[in-house]
Amino acid sequence: MSRPSIAKILKAAESVLGVPGTLKRKSSSAVLWLWSGGLVRGSLGLVVTGLLARRLGAAPFGIFAVISAVIMFAIYIADSGISVALIQRDTVEDYHIRACHTYAVLQGIAVGLLTAAAAIPLAGILHNPQLGPPLAVSSISLPLAAWGTTSLALLRRQLRHRDAQWCQFAGYLVSQVGVALPLAAAGFGVWALVGGLVAQYLTQPMLLWLVTRHDVRPNFHRDDLSVRFTTSILVQNLSIWTLSSIDQIFLSRLGTPVSVGLYNRAKWATDAPNSYVVPAIQAVVLATTSRSKDDKRRLKSLLIKSIAICTASGLVVLILSLLFPSLIVHVLLGQKFSAAARLLPIFALERLLWCMFTPLGQALNGLGRPELEAKSMFALVPLAMICYPLAAYFGGSLALAWAIVGMAFVRLTTQSMLMVSVYRNIESQPSDVHVNSVKV
C-alpha cells in the first residue's frame, strides 16, 4: 500500500476517532475498549450462566435473584455518590482521593453489618427461610466491593477503561469459572452462586487497587461538592434500585422461588446483550460531559451519538426476542426455563426504552445537575410501589413485566424533558478540550 493511501486511512481514522490527545480520541478509545471487554466478558457470561442454569434449575436462581437485589440496594447506599463526585471534579487533590476511599470503606462495612443482621428477619418477611443464611454470607461482599470504589472512579475519570475492563474480566473469570461452576457441579445449589458473588467482589477491588495504588490513609474532609453529590446520587441510587429490583422482591413475596427464577432469567436474557454496549456509553458520557460543560456543540453531538448507539443495541435485542423467544431461552438457559420465553419480548421492549434514556441521566450528572435526575426519579418511586405489587397480585409475572415497561416509558419522557431544559440553559463557550490539561 502506498504512503498516500496510508495517510488517507490515518486521516479518515482521525476524523472518526479524533486527534491523539484530545477528549474525542480518548472517549472513542474508551468506548472501543469497553465494548471489546464487555463482549468478551459477556460471551463468557452467557456460557457460564447457561451451564449454571442447566445444572441448578430455576429455584436457586429465584433465591439468588432476591439476594442480588438486596446486595445491590446495599451497594447503592454504600457508594452514595462518592465516586461520581470524584469523577465530576475539574481537579482532584490527594485529600479528595483519600476521603473518597475512607467514606466508601466505612460505609461499606456499616451497610454490610446491617445487611447481615437483617438477613434472617427479611427471610421471615418474605416467607422464604432458605434466603437467610445465603444472604448473610453474601453481605461479606459489601465492604469488599467498597474497597474498589475509589480505584474504579479514578480509572473512569481518566478514561482508562481498558485497565478497568481487564480487572473486571479477571474478577469475573476467577469467581465464576474458578468458584461458582465447581461448586455447582458439586451440588451446592444456591451456595454456588453466593460463592461466585463473594469471590468476584474479593478479586475485582484488589485488582483495581493494584492498578491505581492510590493512597488509602484515612481522611474525613468533605467539601460542598461531595455533600451535594452524595445526597443527590444516593437518592438516584435508591430510586434506580426501587424501579429495577423491587419487582422481584414483590414477586418473591407472592410467588415461589421457581417463578421468581424464571422471571429473573428472562430479565437477564434481554439485559445481558445490552450490557455489552450501554454501560460503556454510560461511563464515557459521564466523564466526557463533565469535561464539556460549556460546549453545546460537543455536548449535542455526544448525546445524539450515544443515544443512537444505545437505541440500536436495544432494537436488535427486541427484534430477536420477538422472532425467536423460545429458541433464545433454550440456547441460553435450557429446557428447564422454557416457560420464561413468553416474558422475553416484554422485557426486550423495556430494555429498548432503558437504552434510550440511560445516557441522559449520566449526562445530567456529568453536567453537575444530579439533583434534577434525583428528583425526577424519586417522584416515580411511589408510583412503582403502588403499580408493581398490584400487577404482581392480580396478573403475576406477565402483568408485572408490563408494569416495568410502563415505568420505563415514564422515565424516558421525564428525563428527555429535563435534558432539553438543561441544554437550552447552557451558555456555550466552545473549546478544544485536551485530556492532558486536566489535573488528576
Secondary structure as GFF3:
##gff-version 3
##sequence-region A 1 440
A	DSSP	alpha_helix	3	17	.	.	.	ID=ss1
A	DSSP	alpha_helix	23	56	.	.	.	ID=ss2
A	DSSP	alpha_helix	58	79	.	.	.	ID=ss3
A	DSSP	alpha_helix	82	88	.	.	.	ID=ss4
A	DSSP	alpha_helix	94	125	.	.	.	ID=ss5
A	DSSP	three_ten_helix	129	131	.	.	.	ID=ss6
A	DSSP	alpha_helix	132	138	.	.	.	ID=ss7
A	DSSP	alpha_helix	141	147	.	.	.	ID=ss8
A	DSSP	alpha_helix	149	157	.	.	.	ID=ss9
A	DSSP	alpha_helix	161	172	.	.	.	ID=ss10
A	DSSP	pi_helix	173	180	.	.	.	ID=ss11
A	DSSP	alpha_helix	181	185	.	.	.	ID=ss12
A	DSSP	alpha_helix	190	212	.	.	.	ID=ss13
A	DSSP	alpha_helix	224	254	.	.	.	ID=ss14
A	DSSP	alpha_helix	257	274	.	.	.	ID=ss15
A	DSSP	alpha_helix	278	289	.	.	.	ID=ss16
A	DSSP	alpha_helix	296	323	.	.	.	ID=ss17
A	DSSP	alpha_helix	325	332	.	.	.	ID=ss18
A	DSSP	three_ten_helix	335	343	.	.	.	ID=ss19
A	DSSP	alpha_helix	344	366	.	.	.	ID=ss20
A	DSSP	alpha_helix	370	378	.	.	.	ID=ss21
A	DSSP	alpha_helix	381	424	.	.	.	ID=ss22
A	DSSP	three_ten_helix	435	437	.	.	.	ID=ss23
###
